[in-house]
Every structure is written in C-alpha cells, then in structure tokens.
Amino acid sequence: MSTLNLQAANVLVVGAGIMGAGIAQVAALAGHHVFLHDAREGAAQEAKDQLSVALHVLVSKGKLQHDDVEAALTRITPISALRYGKTATLVVEAIVENLDVKRKLFAELEALLPEDAVLATNTSSISVTALANGLKRPERLVGMHFFNPVPLMKLVEVVSGLHTAPEVAEAIFTLAQSWGKTAVHAKSTPGFIVNRIARPYYAETLALLAEQAVSPQVADACLRSVGFRMGPCELMDLIGHDTNFAVTRSVYEANFYDKRYVPSGVQRDLVDGGLLGRKSGRGFYRYPQSEADKAV
Ligand code: NAI
C-alpha cells in the first residue's frame, strides 16, 4: 500500500454551518490553509467572524495563545465560489444531509480539483459507497465524520465505502490524529458506529415526549444525573432538528424501513415549524436558554 500524506494539504471546507465552521477552525489551528465556502452568500464570512469571536474568548480565558489564533484566522479564506479553492488537495464536505445534493457537489469538485485530491464527507448517515458512485475516481472518496462541537469532541469516524482506497482512509486517519482527534475506522453501514448506536436513544426520548410521559427538562435532568454530559433533548437542539431528522430518515431507509428506526412525528413537527434548535433560536428550548427553561 502506497502512503499518502495530507499534512501539508490546502483544505477546502464546503458548508460553513455548525460542522463546517468547526472543521475549518480545527484545520486552521493545525496549520492548514483553509478555503471556506457556503452556497448561501456571506455565510462563509459570517462563520469566520463568529470563529474569530469564539477563539478570542478562548484567548481571554488563557486556553489559546493570541498569536496562534491570529495566525489560524489568517489561514482561513472565505470564498464565494468553489473555483477559488481549486488548489486544495483535501475537501471536507459538510453541506446539507442529502444524497443528491452531495453527489452533485462531488462531481463538480472532482472536475475542479487536482486529480490526486482526497474528497472527504462529513455525512452522518449517507452511504459513502453511494456518494462515490458516478465519480471518475471513486477511490478518492472517504467519510471523515466529526462530532458536534467539532473543536471539543475528540472522535472522528473514518468511513470506508466499497470503493475507498485503503491509503486514502489511512491518510485521513493519520491526519485526524495529527489534528488531536481520536480516529477510528468504520465501514459504510447505515449510521456508521455512533449514529447507529445513538438512533434508539433519540427514538425512545421522542417516543416518551410523544406520549407526554416526560418533559424535555425532566428527560435532560434525568440523563445528566446518571452521568451523561448532556441530556437527549438539549443534544438534539445542539445537533439541529433538520439534520437529525434527515439522519433518522436516512438510517430508516437504509435499514429497509425497519420499524426500530422509524422517524418521529415530534421531530417532523419541529422541522416543519422551523424550530431547528440552537441554530434557529428555538427547539425544545429557547436560546439563549432562560432559567425557566432549565427548571425541572
Ligand atoms: P448546517 O445546516 O448547520 O450547515 C449546512 C450548511 O451547508 C449551510 O450553511 C448551507 O447553506 C450549506 N449548504 C447547503 N447546500 C450547499 C451546497 N450545495 N454547497 C455549499 N453549501 C451548501 O448543517 P450541519 O449541522 O453543519 O451539518 C452538515 C453535515 O454534517 C451534514 O451532512 C450532517 O449530517 C453532518 N453532521 C452534522 C452533525 C451535527 O451535530 N449537526 C454532526 C456530524 C455530522
């Protein structure tokens, strides 16, 4: 197996939402030049501005050095069109959780980037094998699945589909480690490892809520008090209900509509109502969270 080294790669992060912004931060702090692109005009620059604020808070708390933060910020370039990132040899895609939209993006990227570029997807649930189908170089596509919030969560699942070249998965594994992450190899099965295990956790919470057997506050307080860092409702608010619902549907379909994975009407109502969680200002809770919301 030949070795592929991505340590000096210019990184193109596509999607400047919750995950893309975090990935850009981690890559830039690790020394990479990062192009950040989002389909929504101005979103990449907004994400960089928010990162700047968050990183300077960490400087004021003594957790990061001022010069390191300034250097990392100068390495992040928001770009209004993908073509401005065409020198990248690693893409990390973090756009909407939709197979067709992601496939279209990868076809476009493949035509634009150097032949040896690695195409990594941060998908939570979509088959890496299916995403690679139709590409000229499907062996270059691999899952690089981060967890939310990216700068804090250590785990990265390196997901190999049927086409993925072993040296590509290995290069992403090594890169994730060099970014301070704990990497684990996973296969492109529905939900990979963590999301497969976590689906029933969310599903049972949503079932309890639908039965009005518990409130979000009580569910969260219970799970926290048995040692979880966050309760299930606050975690779903953090993930974003649109993304979490898309993942649930994708895992359900991929398991041939096994009723263990059936999506919840509670989740659908939140999405239909635009109550997406933290990112929209309201989900199970309102943000910023009030003391009344926290009360049990
Ligand atoms: P988000 O909704 O916060 O951000 C997605 C961004 O992608 C938006 O800013 C949107 O404008 C942009 N976008 C949509 N289509 C695009 C396109 N064709 N080209 C460029 N930009 C486009 O979503 P989030 O939460 O960051 O999720 C992104 C990906 O990461 C999804 O695949 C999701 O499943 C995955 N993921 C999400 C986690 C979470 O906790 N939210 C955890 C791990 C993975």
Residues whose N, C-alpha, C, O or C-beta is under 5 A from the ligand:
A	BS01	NAI	V14 G15 A16 G17 I18 M19 G20 H37 D38 A39 R40 A43 A94 I95 V96 E97 N122 T123 S124 F146 F147 N148 L238 I239 G240 T243
